[in-house]
């Protein structure tokens, strides 16, 4: 009975974590969208997301970053009981680093754009945390999803897992390719109307949001084989 009670408690915690992850990342996207209307002086096409944390309503953007950290933490809690083996554990470790990165982005506000050297200490930390979070999450998703797809209990959800394994990588790759073709050739001071550095990261983070939703869907498909 003790074992059954522990299993039931663990399942309940994981289900709550799954819903928290979805609510948190959806709230993040809603706040980012709302700020577009609250700050009409910032064109989303050529202003980075981080710029919304400077000036009026900056606290909303900082809060949104912290909410995204909660979503990563909730995904970590949801997945931890199900992920085993070195592949999955490395992925979980990367998820944990994304929690730290998103938290750091929320606490450390970016320097005003365009960025010029030397950056302030806070601006430097913002770049480090933000870049780490953006780059590491696709690898975390890939390793965790592949680890789950190899488990018999998740067989019915394998198609969803394999499809979403590469979704964040697609978002990050599209961001990198766009920057390499349209932004980097303009030089380090590329910034201003016509330099569309705003939309690519928004698309990237949208793919990250879809990851959390589809992991929840995969968990639903895997029942009743598992209790997550």
Secondary structure as a PSIPRED ss2 file (coil, helix, strand):
# PSIPRED VFORMAT (PSIPRED V4.0)

   1 X C   1.000  0.000  0.000
   2 X H   0.000  1.000  0.000
   3 X H   0.000  1.000  0.000
   4 X H   0.000  1.000  0.000
   5 X H   0.000  1.000  0.000
   6 X H   0.000  1.000  0.000
   7 X H   0.000  1.000  0.000
   8 X H   0.000  1.000  0.000
   9 X H   0.000  1.000  0.000
  10 X H   0.000  1.000  0.000
  11 X H   0.000  1.000  0.000
  12 X H   0.000  1.000  0.000
  13 X H   0.000  1.000  0.000
  14 X H   0.000  1.000  0.000
  15 X H   0.000  1.000  0.000
  16 X H   0.000  1.000  0.000
  17 X H   0.000  1.000  0.000
  18 X H   0.000  1.000  0.000
  19 X H   0.000  1.000  0.000
  20 X H   0.000  1.000  0.000
  21 X H   0.000  1.000  0.000
  22 X H   0.000  1.000  0.000
  23 X H   0.000  1.000  0.000
  24 X H   0.000  1.000  0.000
  25 X H   0.000  1.000  0.000
  26 X H   0.000  1.000  0.000
  27 X H   0.000  1.000  0.000
  28 X H   0.000  1.000  0.000
  29 X H   0.000  1.000  0.000
  30 X H   0.000  1.000  0.000
  31 X H   0.000  1.000  0.000
  32 X H   0.000  1.000  0.000
  33 X H   0.000  1.000  0.000
  34 X H   0.000  1.000  0.000
  35 X H   0.000  1.000  0.000
  36 X H   0.000  1.000  0.000
  37 X H   0.000  1.000  0.000
  38 X H   0.000  1.000  0.000
  39 X C   1.000  0.000  0.000
  40 X C   1.000  0.000  0.000
  41 X C   1.000  0.000  0.000
  42 X C   1.000  0.000  0.000
  43 X C   1.000  0.000  0.000
  44 X C   1.000  0.000  0.000
  45 X C   1.000  0.000  0.000
  46 X C   1.000  0.000  0.000
  47 X C   1.000  0.000  0.000
  48 X C   1.000  0.000  0.000
  49 X H   0.000  1.000  0.000
  50 X H   0.000  1.000  0.000
  51 X H   0.000  1.000  0.000
  52 X H   0.000  1.000  0.000
  53 X H   0.000  1.000  0.000
  54 X C   1.000  0.000  0.000
  55 X C   1.000  0.000  0.000
  56 X C   1.000  0.000  0.000
  57 X C   1.000  0.000  0.000
  58 X H   0.000  1.000  0.000
  59 X H   0.000  1.000  0.000
  60 X H   0.000  1.000  0.000
  61 X H   0.000  1.000  0.000
  62 X H   0.000  1.000  0.000
  63 X H   0.000  1.000  0.000
  64 X H   0.000  1.000  0.000
  65 X H   0.000  1.000  0.000
  66 X H   0.000  1.000  0.000
  67 X H   0.000  1.000  0.000
  68 X H   0.000  1.000  0.000
  69 X H   0.000  1.000  0.000
  70 X H   0.000  1.000  0.000
  71 X H   0.000  1.000  0.000
  72 X H   0.000  1.000  0.000
  73 X H   0.000  1.000  0.000
  74 X H   0.000  1.000  0.000
  75 X H   0.000  1.000  0.000
  76 X H   0.000  1.000  0.000
  77 X H   0.000  1.000  0.000
  78 X H   0.000  1.000  0.000
  79 X H   0.000  1.000  0.000
  80 X H   0.000  1.000  0.000
  81 X C   1.000  0.000  0.000
  82 X C   1.000  0.000  0.000
  83 X C   1.000  0.000  0.000
  84 X C   1.000  0.000  0.000
  85 X H   0.000  1.000  0.000
  86 X H   0.000  1.000  0.000
  87 X H   0.000  1.000  0.000
  88 X H   0.000  1.000  0.000
  89 X H   0.000  1.000  0.000
  90 X H   0.000  1.000  0.000
  91 X H   0.000  1.000  0.000
  92 X H   0.000  1.000  0.000
  93 X H   0.000  1.000  0.000
  94 X H   0.000  1.000  0.000
  95 X H   0.000  1.000  0.000
  96 X H   0.000  1.000  0.000
  97 X H   0.000  1.000  0.000
  98 X H   0.000  1.000  0.000
  99 X H   0.000  1.000  0.000
 100 X H   0.000  1.000  0.000
 101 X H   0.000  1.000  0.000
 102 X H   0.000  1.000  0.000
 103 X H   0.000  1.000  0.000
 104 X H   0.000  1.000  0.000
 105 X H   0.000  1.000  0.000
 106 X H   0.000  1.000  0.000
 107 X H   0.000  1.000  0.000
 108 X C   1.000  0.000  0.000
 109 X C   1.000  0.000  0.000
 110 X C   1.000  0.000  0.000
 111 X C   1.000  0.000  0.000
 112 X C   1.000  0.000  0.000
 113 X C   1.000  0.000  0.000
 114 X C   1.000  0.000  0.000
 115 X C   1.000  0.000  0.000
 116 X C   1.000  0.000  0.000
 117 X C   1.000  0.000  0.000
 118 X C   1.000  0.000  0.000
 119 X C   1.000  0.000  0.000
 120 X C   1.000  0.000  0.000
 121 X H   0.000  1.000  0.000
 122 X H   0.000  1.000  0.000
 123 X H   0.000  1.000  0.000
 124 X H   0.000  1.000  0.000
 125 X H   0.000  1.000  0.000
 126 X H   0.000  1.000  0.000
 127 X H   0.000  1.000  0.000
 128 X H   0.000  1.000  0.000
 129 X H   0.000  1.000  0.000
 130 X H   0.000  1.000  0.000
 131 X H   0.000  1.000  0.000
 132 X H   0.000  1.000  0.000
 133 X H   0.000  1.000  0.000
 134 X H   0.000  1.000  0.000
 135 X H   0.000  1.000  0.000
 136 X H   0.000  1.000  0.000
 137 X H   0.000  1.000  0.000
 138 X H   0.000  1.000  0.000
 139 X H   0.000  1.000  0.000
 140 X H   0.000  1.000  0.000
 141 X H   0.000  1.000  0.000
 142 X H   0.000  1.000  0.000
 143 X H   0.000  1.000  0.000
 144 X H   0.000  1.000  0.000
 145 X H   0.000  1.000  0.000
 146 X H   0.000  1.000  0.000
 147 X H   0.000  1.000  0.000
 148 X H   0.000  1.000  0.000
 149 X H   0.000  1.000  0.000
 150 X C   1.000  0.000  0.000
 151 X C   1.000  0.000  0.000
 152 X H   0.000  1.000  0.000
 153 X H   0.000  1.000  0.000
 154 X H   0.000  1.000  0.000
 155 X H   0.000  1.000  0.000
 156 X H   0.000  1.000  0.000
 157 X H   0.000  1.000  0.000
 158 X H   0.000  1.000  0.000
 159 X H   0.000  1.000  0.000
 160 X H   0.000  1.000  0.000
 161 X H   0.000  1.000  0.000
 162 X H   0.000  1.000  0.000
 163 X H   0.000  1.000  0.000
 164 X H   0.000  1.000  0.000
 165 X H   0.000  1.000  0.000
 166 X C   1.000  0.000  0.000
 167 X H   0.000  1.000  0.000
 168 X H   0.000  1.000  0.000
 169 X H   0.000  1.000  0.000
 170 X H   0.000  1.000  0.000
 171 X H   0.000  1.000  0.000
 172 X H   0.000  1.000  0.000
 173 X H   0.000  1.000  0.000
 174 X H   0.000  1.000  0.000
 175 X H   0.000  1.000  0.000
 176 X H   0.000  1.000  0.000
 177 X H   0.000  1.000  0.000
 178 X H   0.000  1.000  0.000
 179 X H   0.000  1.000  0.000
 180 X H   0.000  1.000  0.000
 181 X H   0.000  1.000  0.000
 182 X H   0.000  1.000  0.000
 183 X H   0.000  1.000  0.000
 184 X H   0.000  1.000  0.000
 185 X H   0.000  1.000  0.000
 186 X H   0.000  1.000  0.000
 187 X C   1.000  0.000  0.000
 188 X C   1.000  0.000  0.000
 189 X C   1.000  0.000  0.000
 190 X C   1.000  0.000  0.000
 191 X C   1.000  0.000  0.000
 192 X C   1.000  0.000  0.000
 193 X C   1.000  0.000  0.000
 194 X C   1.000  0.000  0.000
 195 X C   1.000  0.000  0.000
 196 X C   1.000  0.000  0.000
 197 X C   1.000  0.000  0.000
 198 X C   1.000  0.000  0.000
 199 X H   0.000  1.000  0.000
 200 X H   0.000  1.000  0.000
 201 X H   0.000  1.000  0.000
 202 X H   0.000  1.000  0.000
 203 X H   0.000  1.000  0.000
 204 X H   0.000  1.000  0.000
 205 X H   0.000  1.000  0.000
 206 X H   0.000  1.000  0.000
 207 X H   0.000  1.000  0.000
 208 X H   0.000  1.000  0.000
 209 X H   0.000  1.000  0.000
 210 X H   0.000  1.000  0.000
 211 X H   0.000  1.000  0.000
 212 X H   0.000  1.000  0.000
 213 X H   0.000  1.000  0.000
 214 X H   0.000  1.000  0.000
 215 X H   0.000  1.000  0.000
 216 X H   0.000  1.000  0.000
 217 X H   0.000  1.000  0.000
 218 X H   0.000  1.000  0.000
 219 X H   0.000  1.000  0.000
 220 X H   0.000  1.000  0.000
 221 X H   0.000  1.000  0.000
 222 X H   0.000  1.000  0.000
 223 X C   1.000  0.000  0.000
 224 X C   1.000  0.000  0.000
 225 X C   1.000  0.000  0.000
 226 X C   1.000  0.000  0.000
 227 X C   1.000  0.000  0.000
 228 X C   1.000  0.000  0.000
